[in-house]
């Protein structure tokens, strides 16, 4: 893993899911219960997809189980859209399980299927996620190619959220390759969408990511160009400061403390020790935050402050504690930089063997993970120590290693300078194109406005003339018809025959009878529905009362057990009490939901599909409101207070986005 991958570990703490908005936890029991019934195949597949998506991060095995249940319906003529979505969520589940080959297979199937279904939006979302898989496999060129294809499509459709995430993902690929300026280019463009989307979590992630890239650039140029390094560190400090209030506003304590820790590191690197002291005094909550990564990070900075002030003894003791950490902090370059300082302090105190062992471990780690700056510092330190110990051959070997890493670091610095020049040149071209487009846009806007006004004026004149001609023609036609009617009446007489009158009366009576029969049939159907609802309410009320009676009988009879002298009587008495206890423990509403679904088959399905934030209790109350029950009856059935039912009704109105004038009962009865 390279230096950029260490930064990605920190960013992964802040990222939230991009591709799928999974179903709410409250809806899971409802969906599972509905799956036990007789549902259409498309609806069943929809619920299985949501369950698979919900579990893919917290329990990939369960997610895969639900996905495989959905695959069983592929041969029953389901739509390609549904098949593509099942393939996609299965791919994500296998990715979270760590099986990238299976994930790649299912995402490939989702990509092909969504394209056949004509769902291009979902197709390119799958292409982008496939690119992320290739990034994890280290195939960076393929990853950038796939992500760029998706980015071009999202730009053509003006999908701002997906444009932002694609830019961020491409930047992360370059970051993992230590291409900091290229990563910065995409991160900055991704951050430009924060003012459009107004998502605080994304904004905080962008601030933190950009600040971290500037820290890496500052460290890279620290020895070759101190002024540039200082500018980069100053920029990183400003971005970390921007992220702090955003993290605080969204209550993301982990992100807030990581930003504080990095801000402290920048201050220490810039020798701003007084500001570092003030920061340490103001972030006591982060110092006490129970996260070993945060704790170790702050301790590394405190040890560096102690060393800069000459308190090497205290610094060494603190670094000794840090060296025993076995957590994720050991995979970050900052940890091994601190271990190099620790090895120098060990050597200064006479512990040469421990110092050599610590420095060699950091060198081995840096060489294995291609962290050039740490490898260069470690090899130079070891070369100097071996030279002082007159081990000239080992010293020469370490100097050769240092020379190799110095050359590699120079190449990396040259590449960053080239990327920076390329970025600057691209920005100038972009600004020139924007200026040109702005002028063209203003000209076209003026031309279009004049054209639209002229066309509108001509259209209005033509419309007025057409209306005039139409009215004139209608007036002439009406006069002609009146004249013809008068002539006809004069010839045939002004009165209808008795036979014609009777025929007209008969037709009218027949129509009235048909309307009356339809009204009676409708009333009969409504009456049958009301009777079935009343029967359901009666049965549920009966179960509620019976449960309360059983509980009361249980409480009153239990003390009499001790008053029975015969063990046989006591045993029989206990069996009766246990049977009453089982009856009292049953949920009186256990069968209500199943019976209601049988009576009103599509009510829950339509309600969940449009408002999946409703909890199980709220869905039950919706069903009772649909049955036109009073608040008192609902409270009795659910064993709640009237005030609790009123509060639940208020929450339901909010989740259904009903205005004050809208009637909740009327709305639910219309579903």
PyMOL commands that set and color helices and strands:
alter all, ss='L'
color gray80, all
select helices_A, chain A and resi 3-12+25-35+41-55+60-71+74-76+80-97+100-116+120-136+140-156+160-176+180-191+194-197+200-220+226-249+253-269+273-282+284-287+292-308+312-323+328-331+333-348+352-369+372-388+392-492+498-563+567-585+592-599+603-610+616-626+631-638+642-655+664-669
alter helices_A, ss='H'
color red, helices_A
deselect
rebuild
show_as cartoon
